[in-house]
Amino acid sequence: MAANARKQLVDFVIDRALEPVMRARPDGRSPADRRKLEDVQDATRAEIERYRNYGSAGDVVVNFRRDLSSRAAKKVHSELRALNLPTIEDIKDAFEAKAEDLGVRPGS
């Protein structure tokens, strides 16, 4: 069950917040916004890989919470908002509820 909880949480974050960023297209955006989109997609690609490599559901929860407040993440979140794209902040409450429903504790 623990591996299943980890997979469910990782898939939740990727499906709800990260994949929409990866699917965003540069069409109709200014040159500056196109560059910004490329940058956030590069960061998002790395973030997807990070989430996929967490060893436990508890690790996913701990790192999700860190990503909400880290300086680097806040910069990316600001750029995502400027591009009208979702951030993990947008799914925070739903993520926390899912983790609770799965009985996941940080670090477990």
Jmol script that loads the backbone (N, CA, C; Angstrom):
load data "model"
ATOM      1  N   MET A   1       0.820  -1.202   0.000  1.00  0.00           N
ATOM      2  CA  MET A   1       0.000   0.000   0.000  1.00  0.00           C
ATOM      3  C   MET A   1       0.861   1.262   0.000  1.00  0.00           C
ATOM      4  N   ALA A   2       2.009   1.230   0.688  1.00  0.00           N
ATOM      5  CA  ALA A   2       2.853   2.425   0.777  1.00  0.00           C
ATOM      6  C   ALA A   2       3.334   2.866  -0.598  1.00  0.00           C
ATOM      7  N   ALA A   3       3.741   1.900  -1.431  1.00  0.00           N
ATOM      8  CA  ALA A   3       4.199   2.246  -2.778  1.00  0.00           C
ATOM      9  C   ALA A   3       3.043   2.811  -3.593  1.00  0.00           C
ATOM     10  N   ASN A   4       1.850   2.261  -3.380  1.00  0.00           N
ATOM     11  CA  ASN A   4       0.673   2.757  -4.077  1.00  0.00           C
ATOM     12  C   ASN A   4       0.347   4.188  -3.646  1.00  0.00           C
ATOM     13  N   ALA A   5       0.474   4.485  -2.357  1.00  0.00           N
ATOM     14  CA  ALA A   5       0.222   5.844  -1.865  1.00  0.00           C
ATOM     15  C   ALA A   5       1.235   6.810  -2.467  1.00  0.00           C
ATOM     16  N   ARG A   6       2.494   6.400  -2.524  1.00  0.00           N
ATOM     17  CA  ARG A   6       3.530   7.246  -3.128  1.00  0.00           C
ATOM     18  C   ARG A   6       3.169   7.544  -4.580  1.00  0.00           C
ATOM     19  N   LYS A   7       2.817   6.505  -5.325  1.00  0.00           N
ATOM     20  CA  LYS A   7       2.470   6.680  -6.739  1.00  0.00           C
ATOM     21  C   LYS A   7       1.250   7.587  -6.895  1.00  0.00           C
ATOM     22  N   GLN A   8       0.239   7.387  -6.047  1.00  0.00           N
ATOM     23  CA  GLN A   8      -0.961   8.225  -6.139  1.00  0.00           C
ATOM     24  C   GLN A   8      -0.641   9.699  -5.890  1.00  0.00           C
ATOM     25  N   LEU A   9       0.203   9.969  -4.898  1.00  0.00           N
ATOM     26  CA  LEU A   9       0.553  11.365  -4.600  1.00  0.00           C
ATOM     27  C   LEU A   9       1.402  11.972  -5.708  1.00  0.00           C
ATOM     28  N   VAL A  10       2.373  11.213  -6.204  1.00  0.00           N
ATOM     29  CA  VAL A  10       3.219  11.709  -7.295  1.00  0.00           C
ATOM     30  C   VAL A  10       2.362  11.984  -8.528  1.00  0.00           C
ATOM     31  N   ASP A  11       1.512  11.034  -8.891  1.00  0.00           N
ATOM     32  CA  ASP A  11       0.643  11.218 -10.060  1.00  0.00           C
ATOM     33  C   ASP A  11      -0.278  12.417  -9.876  1.00  0.00           C
ATOM     34  N   PHE A  12      -0.772  12.616  -8.668  1.00  0.00           N
ATOM     35  CA  PHE A  12      -1.656  13.741  -8.377  1.00  0.00           C
ATOM     36  C   PHE A  12      -0.943  15.066  -8.659  1.00  0.00           C
ATOM     37  N   VAL A  13       0.261  15.221  -8.126  1.00  0.00           N
ATOM     38  CA  VAL A  13       1.021  16.464  -8.324  1.00  0.00           C
ATOM     39  C   VAL A  13       1.342  16.662  -9.800  1.00  0.00           C
ATOM     40  N   ILE A  14       1.806  15.614 -10.444  1.00  0.00           N
ATOM     41  CA  ILE A  14       2.178  15.728 -11.858  1.00  0.00           C
ATOM     42  C   ILE A  14       0.955  16.053 -12.708  1.00  0.00           C
ATOM     43  N   ASP A  15      -0.125  15.313 -12.523  1.00  0.00           N
ATOM     44  CA  ASP A  15      -1.321  15.512 -13.353  1.00  0.00           C
ATOM     45  C   ASP A  15      -1.968  16.876 -13.145  1.00  0.00           C
ATOM     46  N   ARG A  16      -2.040  17.324 -11.887  1.00  0.00           N
ATOM     47  CA  ARG A  16      -2.775  18.551 -11.577  1.00  0.00           C
ATOM     48  C   ARG A  16      -1.968  19.831 -11.761  1.00  0.00           C
ATOM     49  N   ALA A  17      -0.663  19.787 -11.498  1.00  0.00           N
ATOM     50  CA  ALA A  17       0.111  21.032 -11.511  1.00  0.00           C
ATOM     51  C   ALA A  17       1.250  21.043 -12.524  1.00  0.00           C
ATOM     52  N   LEU A  18       1.887  19.917 -12.760  1.00  0.00           N
ATOM     53  CA  LEU A  18       3.100  19.942 -13.570  1.00  0.00           C
ATOM     54  C   LEU A  18       2.854  19.672 -15.056  1.00  0.00           C
ATOM     55  N   GLU A  19       2.030  18.686 -15.370  1.00  0.00           N
ATOM     56  CA  GLU A  19       1.759  18.387 -16.784  1.00  0.00           C
ATOM     57  C   GLU A  19       1.112  19.558 -17.528  1.00  0.00           C
ATOM     58  N   PRO A  20       0.193  20.313 -16.908  1.00  0.00           N
ATOM     59  CA  PRO A  20      -0.353  21.470 -17.635  1.00  0.00           C
ATOM     60  C   PRO A  20       0.733  22.470 -18.056  1.00  0.00           C
ATOM     61  N   VAL A  21       1.773  22.590 -17.261  1.00  0.00           N
ATOM     62  CA  VAL A  21       2.891  23.470 -17.621  1.00  0.00           C
ATOM     63  C   VAL A  21       3.626  22.890 -18.827  1.00  0.00           C
ATOM     64  N   MET A  22       3.844  21.589 -18.809  1.00  0.00           N
ATOM     65  CA  MET A  22       4.565  20.952 -19.909  1.00  0.00           C
ATOM     66  C   MET A  22       3.763  20.993 -21.214  1.00  0.00           C
ATOM     67  N   ARG A  23       2.440  21.000 -21.118  1.00  0.00           N
ATOM     68  CA  ARG A  23       1.593  21.040 -22.325  1.00  0.00           C
ATOM     69  C   ARG A  23       1.397  22.451 -22.871  1.00  0.00           C
ATOM     70  N   ALA A  24       1.778  23.465 -22.107  1.00  0.00           N
ATOM     71  CA  ALA A  24       1.575  24.854 -22.544  1.00  0.00           C
ATOM     72  C   ALA A  24       2.361  25.116 -23.825  1.00  0.00           C
ATOM     73  N   ARG A  25       1.774  25.870 -24.704  1.00  0.00           N
ATOM     74  CA  ARG A  25       2.382  26.174 -26.005  1.00  0.00           C
ATOM     75  C   ARG A  25       2.801  27.640 -26.062  1.00  0.00           C
ATOM     76  N   PRO A  26       3.851  27.917 -26.809  1.00  0.00           N
ATOM     77  CA  PRO A  26       4.326  29.296 -26.920  1.00  0.00           C
ATOM     78  C   PRO A  26       3.481  30.157 -27.864  1.00  0.00           C
ATOM     79  N   ASP A  27       2.599  29.539 -28.630  1.00  0.00           N
ATOM     80  CA  ASP A  27       1.793  30.265 -29.612  1.00  0.00           C
ATOM     81  C   ASP A  27       1.083  31.453 -28.976  1.00  0.00           C
ATOM     82  N   GLY A  28       1.181  32.601 -29.619  1.00  0.00           N
ATOM     83  CA  GLY A  28       0.478  33.793 -29.170  1.00  0.00           C
ATOM     84  C   GLY A  28       1.130  34.507 -28.003  1.00  0.00           C
ATOM     85  N   ARG A  29       2.285  34.066 -27.589  1.00  0.00           N
ATOM     86  CA  ARG A  29       2.985  34.710 -26.469  1.00  0.00           C
ATOM     87  C   ARG A  29       4.073  35.633 -27.004  1.00  0.00           C
ATOM     88  N   SER A  30       4.384  36.640 -26.229  1.00  0.00           N
ATOM     89  CA  SER A  30       5.458  37.564 -26.604  1.00  0.00           C
ATOM     90  C   SER A  30       6.793  36.823 -26.551  1.00  0.00           C
ATOM     91  N   PRO A  31       7.827  37.359 -27.208  1.00  0.00           N
ATOM     92  CA  PRO A  31       9.151  36.723 -27.134  1.00  0.00           C
ATOM     93  C   PRO A  31       9.641  36.553 -25.689  1.00  0.00           C
ATOM     94  N   ALA A  32       9.389  37.536 -24.844  1.00  0.00           N
ATOM     95  CA  ALA A  32       9.812  37.434 -23.441  1.00  0.00           C
ATOM     96  C   ALA A  32       9.055  36.306 -22.736  1.00  0.00           C
ATOM     97  N   ASP A  33       7.758  36.205 -23.000  1.00  0.00           N
ATOM     98  CA  ASP A  33       6.966  35.141 -22.381  1.00  0.00           C
ATOM     99  C   ASP A  33       7.346  33.765 -22.928  1.00  0.00           C
ATOM    100  N   ARG A  34       7.758  33.712 -24.188  1.00  0.00           N
ATOM    101  CA  ARG A  34       8.225  32.437 -24.750  1.00  0.00           C
ATOM    102  C   ARG A  34       9.475  31.956 -24.024  1.00  0.00           C
ATOM    103  N   ARG A  35      10.397  32.881 -23.760  1.00  0.00           N
ATOM    104  CA  ARG A  35      11.619  32.529 -23.022  1.00  0.00           C
ATOM    105  C   ARG A  35      11.276  32.097 -21.600  1.00  0.00           C
ATOM    106  N   LYS A  36      10.359  32.839 -20.986  1.00  0.00           N
ATOM    107  CA  LYS A  36       9.938  32.507 -19.622  1.00  0.00           C
ATOM    108  C   LYS A  36       9.292  31.114 -19.596  1.00  0.00           C
ATOM    109  N   LEU A  37       8.465  30.823 -20.604  1.00  0.00           N
ATOM    110  CA  LEU A  37       7.821  29.512 -20.688  1.00  0.00           C
ATOM    111  C   LEU A  37       8.869  28.407 -20.823  1.00  0.00           C
ATOM    112  N   GLU A  38       9.863  28.621 -21.668  1.00  0.00           N
ATOM    113  CA  GLU A  38      10.938  27.630 -21.806  1.00  0.00           C
ATOM    114  C   GLU A  38      11.622  27.381 -20.469  1.00  0.00           C
ATOM    115  N   ASP A  39      11.904  28.467 -19.751  1.00  0.00           N
ATOM    116  CA  ASP A  39      12.580  28.346 -18.451  1.00  0.00           C
ATOM    117  C   ASP A  39      11.738  27.562 -17.447  1.00  0.00           C
ATOM    118  N   VAL A  40      10.444  27.890 -17.359  1.00  0.00           N
ATOM    119  CA  VAL A  40       9.612  27.182 -16.377  1.00  0.00           C
ATOM    120  C   VAL A  40       9.375  25.735 -16.801  1.00  0.00           C
ATOM    121  N   GLN A  41       9.346  25.477 -18.097  1.00  0.00           N
ATOM    122  CA  GLN A  41       9.202  24.091 -18.540  1.00  0.00           C
ATOM    123  C   GLN A  41      10.457  23.285 -18.212  1.00  0.00           C
ATOM    124  N   ASP A  42      11.630  23.896 -18.342  1.00  0.00           N
ATOM    125  CA  ASP A  42      12.868  23.212 -17.941  1.00  0.00           C
ATOM    126  C   ASP A  42      12.838  22.891 -16.451  1.00  0.00           C
ATOM    127  N   ALA A  43      12.438  23.871 -15.640  1.00  0.00           N
ATOM    128  CA  ALA A  43      12.363  23.662 -14.190  1.00  0.00           C
ATOM    129  C   ALA A  43      11.317  22.600 -13.856  1.00  0.00           C
ATOM    130  N   THR A  44      10.204  22.615 -14.567  1.00  0.00           N
ATOM    131  CA  THR A  44       9.123  21.659 -14.320  1.00  0.00           C
ATOM    132  C   THR A  44       9.549  20.248 -14.708  1.00  0.00           C
ATOM    133  N   ARG A  45      10.278  20.121 -15.798  1.00  0.00           N
ATOM    134  CA  ARG A  45      10.789  18.815 -16.225  1.00  0.00           C
ATOM    135  C   ARG A  45      11.650  18.202 -15.106  1.00  0.00           C
ATOM    136  N   ALA A  46      12.520  19.026 -14.529  1.00  0.00           N
ATOM    137  CA  ALA A  46      13.376  18.561 -13.429  1.00  0.00           C
ATOM    138  C   ALA A  46      12.534  18.218 -12.199  1.00  0.00           C
ATOM    139  N   GLU A  47      11.496  19.001 -11.954  1.00  0.00           N
ATOM    140  CA  GLU A  47      10.629  18.757 -10.800  1.00  0.00           C
ATOM    141  C   GLU A  47       9.872  17.436 -10.952  1.00  0.00           C
ATOM    142  N   ILE A  48       9.400  17.148 -12.145  1.00  0.00           N
ATOM    143  CA  ILE A  48       8.715  15.876 -12.398  1.00  0.00           C
ATOM    144  C   ILE A  48       9.656  14.715 -12.079  1.00  0.00           C
ATOM    145  N   GLU A  49      10.878  14.821 -12.546  1.00  0.00           N
ATOM    146  CA  GLU A  49      11.858  13.761 -12.302  1.00  0.00           C
ATOM    147  C   GLU A  49      12.131  13.597 -10.804  1.00  0.00           C
ATOM    148  N   ARG A  50      12.231  14.713 -10.101  1.00  0.00           N
ATOM    149  CA  ARG A  50      12.446  14.671  -8.654  1.00  0.00           C
ATOM    150  C   ARG A  50      11.305  13.931  -7.961  1.00  0.00           C
ATOM    151  N   TYR A  51      10.074  14.312  -8.294  1.00  0.00           N
ATOM    152  CA  TYR A  51       8.917  13.673  -7.657  1.00  0.00           C
ATOM    153  C   TYR A  51       8.888  12.173  -7.950  1.00  0.00           C
ATOM    154  N   ARG A  52       9.212  11.803  -9.160  1.00  0.00           N
ATOM    155  CA  ARG A  52       9.197  10.379  -9.515  1.00  0.00           C
ATOM    156  C   ARG A  52      10.251   9.582  -8.752  1.00  0.00           C
ATOM    157  N   ASN A  53      11.290  10.246  -8.292  1.00  0.00           N
ATOM    158  CA  ASN A  53      12.381   9.553  -7.605  1.00  0.00           C
ATOM    159  C   ASN A  53      12.272   9.544  -6.086  1.00  0.00           C
ATOM    160  N   TYR A  54      11.255  10.162  -5.519  1.00  0.00           N
ATOM    161  CA  TYR A  54      11.102  10.097  -4.065  1.00  0.00           C
ATOM    162  C   TYR A  54      10.799   8.659  -3.665  1.00  0.00           C
ATOM    163  N   GLY A  55      11.404   8.229  -2.555  1.00  0.00           N
ATOM    164  CA  GLY A  55      11.329   6.831  -2.156  1.00  0.00           C
ATOM    165  C   GLY A  55      10.070   6.419  -1.421  1.00  0.00           C
ATOM    166  N   SER A  56       9.365   7.375  -0.825  1.00  0.00           N
ATOM    167  CA  SER A  56       8.172   7.015  -0.048  1.00  0.00           C
ATOM    168  C   SER A  56       7.115   8.108  -0.178  1.00  0.00           C
ATOM    169  N   ALA A  57       5.898   7.754   0.194  1.00  0.00           N
ATOM    170  CA  ALA A  57       4.811   8.735   0.186  1.00  0.00           C
ATOM    171  C   ALA A  57       5.117   9.868   1.159  1.00  0.00           C
ATOM    172  N   GLY A  58       5.707   9.530   2.302  1.00  0.00           N
ATOM    173  CA  GLY A  58       6.081  10.556   3.274  1.00  0.00           C
ATOM    174  C   GLY A  58       7.090  11.535   2.705  1.00  0.00           C
ATOM    175  N   ASP A  59       8.035  11.024   1.917  1.00  0.00           N
ATOM    176  CA  ASP A  59       9.012  11.902   1.264  1.00  0.00           C
ATOM    177  C   ASP A  59       8.320  12.857   0.288  1.00  0.00           C
ATOM    178  N   VAL A  60       7.313  12.355  -0.407  1.00  0.00           N
ATOM    179  CA  VAL A  60       6.563  13.204  -1.340  1.00  0.00           C
ATOM    180  C   VAL A  60       5.913  14.352  -0.570  1.00  0.00           C
ATOM    181  N   VAL A  61       5.291  14.045   0.559  1.00  0.00           N
ATOM    182  CA  VAL A  61       4.619  15.075   1.362  1.00  0.00           C
ATOM    183  C   VAL A  61       5.624  16.094   1.887  1.00  0.00           C
ATOM    184  N   VAL A  62       6.723  15.629   2.459  1.00  0.00           N
ATOM    185  CA  VAL A  62       7.745  16.534   3.000  1.00  0.00           C
ATOM    186  C   VAL A  62       8.256  17.475   1.917  1.00  0.00           C
ATOM    187  N   ASN A  63       8.586  16.927   0.767  1.00  0.00           N
ATOM    188  CA  ASN A  63       9.158  17.749  -0.295  1.00  0.00           C
ATOM    189  C   ASN A  63       8.130  18.644  -0.965  1.00  0.00           C
ATOM    190  N   PHE A  64       6.888  18.196  -1.047  1.00  0.00           N
ATOM    191  CA  PHE A  64       5.822  19.056  -1.558  1.00  0.00           C
ATOM    192  C   PHE A  64       5.723  20.303  -0.684  1.00  0.00           C
ATOM    193  N   ARG A  65       5.720  20.100   0.623  1.00  0.00           N
ATOM    194  CA  ARG A  65       5.624  21.233   1.552  1.00  0.00           C
ATOM    195  C   ARG A  65       6.834  22.146   1.436  1.00  0.00           C
ATOM    196  N   ARG A  66       8.007  21.578   1.272  1.00  0.00           N
ATOM    197  CA  ARG A  66       9.212  22.403   1.079  1.00  0.00           C
ATOM    198  C   ARG A  66       9.100  23.218  -0.204  1.00  0.00           C
ATOM    199  N   ASP A  67       8.564  22.589  -1.240  1.00  0.00           N
ATOM    200  CA  ASP A  67       8.429  23.276  -2.525  1.00  0.00           C
ATOM    201  C   ASP A  67       7.460  24.449  -2.453  1.00  0.00           C
ATOM    202  N   LEU A  68       6.579  24.439  -1.495  1.00  0.00           N
ATOM    203  CA  LEU A  68       5.649  25.560  -1.343  1.00  0.00           C
ATOM    204  C   LEU A  68       6.355  26.821  -0.864  1.00  0.00           C
ATOM    205  N   SER A  69       7.440  26.658  -0.131  1.00  0.00           N
ATOM    206  CA  SER A  69       8.054  27.827   0.500  1.00  0.00           C
ATOM    207  C   SER A  69       9.505  28.098   0.127  1.00  0.00           C
ATOM    208  N   SER A  70      10.128  27.240  -0.660  1.00  0.00           N
ATOM    209  CA  SER A  70      11.528  27.488  -1.003  1.00  0.00           C
ATOM    210  C   SER A  70      11.651  28.716  -1.907  1.00  0.00           C
ATOM    211  N   ARG A  71      12.767  29.389  -1.785  1.00  0.00           N
ATOM    212  CA  ARG A  71      13.002  30.602  -2.577  1.00  0.00           C
ATOM    213  C   ARG A  71      12.956  30.310  -4.079  1.00  0.00           C
ATOM    214  N   ALA A  72      13.611  29.235  -4.493  1.00  0.00           N
ATOM    215  CA  ALA A  72      13.626  28.878  -5.919  1.00  0.00           C
ATOM    216  C   ALA A  72      12.215  28.575  -6.418  1.00  0.00           C
ATOM    217  N   ALA A  73      11.450  27.847  -5.613  1.00  0.00           N
ATOM    218  CA  ALA A  73      10.086  27.504  -6.016  1.00  0.00           C
ATOM    219  C   ALA A  73       9.208  28.744  -6.105  1.00  0.00           C
ATOM    220  N   LYS A  74       9.360  29.658  -5.167  1.00  0.00           N
ATOM    221  CA  LYS A  74       8.553  30.890  -5.201  1.00  0.00           C
ATOM    222  C   LYS A  74       8.813  31.678  -6.484  1.00  0.00           C
ATOM    223  N   LYS A  75      10.063  31.695  -6.940  1.00  0.00           N
ATOM    224  CA  LYS A  75      10.399  32.390  -8.187  1.00  0.00           C
ATOM    225  C   LYS A  75       9.680  31.720  -9.368  1.00  0.00           C
ATOM    226  N   VAL A  76       9.747  30.401  -9.417  1.00  0.00           N
ATOM    227  CA  VAL A  76       9.073  29.671 -10.497  1.00  0.00           C
ATOM    228  C   VAL A  76       7.562  29.866 -10.412  1.00  0.00           C
ATOM    229  N   HIS A  77       6.997  29.820  -9.200  1.00  0.00           N
ATOM    230  CA  HIS A  77       5.549  30.020  -9.039  1.00  0.00           C
ATOM    231  C   HIS A  77       5.131  31.391  -9.563  1.00  0.00           C
ATOM    232  N   SER A  78       5.945  32.401  -9.292  1.00  0.00           N
ATOM    233  CA  SER A  78       5.654  33.754  -9.765  1.00  0.00           C
ATOM    234  C   SER A  78       5.650  33.798 -11.295  1.00  0.00           C
ATOM    235  N   GLU A  79       6.624  33.142 -11.902  1.00  0.00           N
ATOM    236  CA  GLU A  79       6.684  33.105 -13.367  1.00  0.00           C
ATOM    237  C   GLU A  79       5.505  32.329 -13.947  1.00  0.00           C
ATOM    238  N   LEU A  80       5.132  31.241 -13.294  1.00  0.00           N
ATOM    239  CA  LEU A  80       3.984  30.462 -13.762  1.00  0.00           C
ATOM    240  C   LEU A  80       2.704  31.293 -13.708  1.00  0.00           C
ATOM    241  N   ARG A  81       2.519  32.024 -12.623  1.00  0.00           N
ATOM    242  CA  ARG A  81       1.325  32.875 -12.503  1.00  0.00           C
ATOM    243  C   ARG A  81       1.302  33.939 -13.601  1.00  0.00           C
ATOM    244  N   ALA A  82       2.466  34.526 -13.878  1.00  0.00           N
ATOM    245  CA  ALA A  82       2.546  35.551 -14.923  1.00  0.00           C
ATOM    246  C   ALA A  82       2.155  34.975 -16.284  1.00  0.00           C
ATOM    247  N   LEU A  83       2.361  33.672 -16.453  1.00  0.00           N
ATOM    248  CA  LEU A  83       2.007  32.996 -17.704  1.00  0.00           C
ATOM    249  C   LEU A  83       0.620  32.344 -17.638  1.00  0.00           C
ATOM    250  N   ASN A  84      -0.105  32.604 -16.544  1.00  0.00           N
ATOM    251  CA  ASN A  84      -1.438  32.015 -16.330  1.00  0.00           C
ATOM    252  C   ASN A  84      -1.411  30.490 -16.336  1.00  0.00           C
ATOM    253  N   LEU A  85      -0.390  29.931 -15.684  1.00  0.00           N
ATOM    254  CA  LEU A  85      -0.256  28.485 -15.571  1.00  0.00           C
ATOM    255  C   LEU A  85      -0.382  28.081 -14.099  1.00  0.00           C
ATOM    256  N   PRO A  86      -0.782  26.834 -13.844  1.00  0.00           N
ATOM    257  CA  PRO A  86      -0.964  26.394 -12.454  1.00  0.00           C
ATOM    258  C   PRO A  86       0.363  26.207 -11.718  1.00  0.00           C
ATOM    259  N   THR A  87       0.286  26.293 -10.399  1.00  0.00           N
ATOM    260  CA  THR A  87       1.435  26.020  -9.539  1.00  0.00           C
ATOM    261  C   THR A  87       1.018  24.963  -8.524  1.00  0.00           C
ATOM    262  N   ILE A  88       1.988  24.432  -7.799  1.00  0.00           N
ATOM    263  CA  ILE A  88       1.619  23.472  -6.761  1.00  0.00           C
ATOM    264  C   ILE A  88       0.848  24.159  -5.642  1.00  0.00           C
ATOM    265  N   GLU A  89       1.014  25.470  -5.509  1.00  0.00           N
ATOM    266  CA  GLU A  89       0.228  26.203  -4.507  1.00  0.00           C
ATOM    267  C   GLU A  89      -1.267  26.084  -4.798  1.00  0.00           C
ATOM    268  N   ASP A  90      -1.613  26.002  -6.077  1.00  0.00           N
ATOM    269  CA  ASP A  90      -3.018  25.901  -6.472  1.00  0.00           C
ATOM    270  C   ASP A  90      -3.660  24.583  -6.033  1.00  0.00           C
ATOM    271  N   ILE A  91      -2.841  23.558  -5.826  1.00  0.00           N
ATOM    272  CA  ILE A  91      -3.388  22.245  -5.465  1.00  0.00           C
ATOM    273  C   ILE A  91      -3.073  21.866  -4.021  1.00  0.00           C
ATOM    274  N   LYS A  92      -2.541  22.796  -3.252  1.00  0.00           N
ATOM    275  CA  LYS A  92      -2.090  22.510  -1.883  1.00  0.00           C
ATOM    276  C   LYS A  92      -3.176  21.841  -1.042  1.00  0.00           C
ATOM    277  N   ASP A  93      -4.348  22.447  -0.961  1.00  0.00           N
ATOM    278  CA  ASP A  93      -5.411  21.907  -0.108  1.00  0.00           C
ATOM    279  C   ASP A  93      -5.851  20.517  -0.569  1.00  0.00           C
ATOM    280  N   ALA A  94      -6.007  20.347  -1.872  1.00  0.00           N
ATOM    281  CA  ALA A  94      -6.418  19.044  -2.403  1.00  0.00           C
ATOM    282  C   ALA A  94      -5.329  17.994  -2.169  1.00  0.00           C
ATOM    283  N   PHE A  95      -4.063  18.386  -2.311  1.00  0.00           N
ATOM    284  CA  PHE A  95      -2.952  17.465  -2.060  1.00  0.00           C
ATOM    285  C   PHE A  95      -2.936  17.032  -0.596  1.00  0.00           C
ATOM    286  N   GLU A  96      -3.053  17.999   0.300  1.00  0.00           N
ATOM    287  CA  GLU A  96      -3.039  17.687   1.738  1.00  0.00           C
ATOM    288  C   GLU A  96      -4.203  16.756   2.095  1.00  0.00           C
ATOM    289  N   ALA A  97      -5.369  16.996   1.509  1.00  0.00           N
ATOM    290  CA  ALA A  97      -6.529  16.139   1.768  1.00  0.00           C
ATOM    291  C   ALA A  97      -6.278  14.723   1.245  1.00  0.00           C
ATOM    292  N   LYS A  98      -5.679  14.621   0.075  1.00  0.00           N
ATOM    293  CA  LYS A  98      -5.380  13.304  -0.497  1.00  0.00           C
ATOM    294  C   LYS A  98      -4.381  12.557   0.381  1.00  0.00           C
ATOM    295  N   ALA A  99      -3.333  13.242   0.816  1.00  0.00           N
ATOM    296  CA  ALA A  99      -2.337  12.609   1.687  1.00  0.00           C
ATOM    297  C   ALA A  99      -2.999  12.121   2.975  1.00  0.00           C
ATOM    298  N   GLU A 100      -3.873  12.948   3.526  1.00  0.00           N
ATOM    299  CA  GLU A 100      -4.571  12.556   4.758  1.00  0.00           C
ATOM    300  C   GLU A 100      -5.471  11.346   4.512  1.00  0.00           C
ATOM    301  N   ASP A 101      -6.207  11.367   3.396  1.00  0.00           N
ATOM    302  CA  ASP A 101      -7.082  10.235   3.061  1.00  0.00           C
ATOM    303  C   ASP A 101      -6.288   8.937   2.914  1.00  0.00           C
ATOM    304  N   LEU A 102      -5.058   9.062   2.411  1.00  0.00           N
ATOM    305  CA  LEU A 102      -4.200   7.889   2.224  1.00  0.00           C
ATOM    306  C   LEU A 102      -3.472   7.492   3.512  1.00  0.00           C
ATOM    307  N   GLY A 103      -3.632   8.311   4.549  1.00  0.00           N
ATOM    308  CA  GLY A 103      -2.980   8.019   5.821  1.00  0.00           C
ATOM    309  C   GLY A 103      -1.487   8.273   5.816  1.00  0.00           C
ATOM    310  N   VAL A 104      -1.044   9.170   4.945  1.00  0.00           N
ATOM    311  CA  VAL A 104       0.389   9.442   4.808  1.00  0.00           C
ATOM    312  C   VAL A 104       0.816  10.511   5.797  1.00  0.00           C
ATOM    313  N   ARG A 105       1.892  10.225   6.485  1.00  0.00           N
ATOM    314  CA  ARG A 105       2.509  11.178   7.408  1.00  0.00           C
ATOM    315  C   ARG A 105       3.830  11.619   6.803  1.00  0.00           C
ATOM    316  N   PRO A 106       4.196  12.882   6.974  1.00  0.00           N
ATOM    317  CA  PRO A 106       5.483  13.351   6.442  1.00  0.00           C
ATOM    318  C   PRO A 106       6.629  12.471   6.929  1.00  0.00           C
ATOM    319  N   GLY A 107       7.480  12.085   5.989  1.00  0.00           N
ATOM    320  CA  GLY A 107       8.642  11.283   6.327  1.00  0.00           C
ATOM    321  C   GLY A 107       8.357   9.800   6.520  1.00  0.00           C
ATOM    322  N   SER A 108       7.090   9.383   6.318  1.00  0.00           N
ATOM    323  CA  SER A 108       6.765   7.958   6.534  1.00  0.00           C
ATOM    324  C   SER A 108       6.829   7.173   5.242  1.00  0.00           C
TER     325      SER A 108
END
end "model"
wireframe off; spacefill off
backbone 0.3
color backbone group
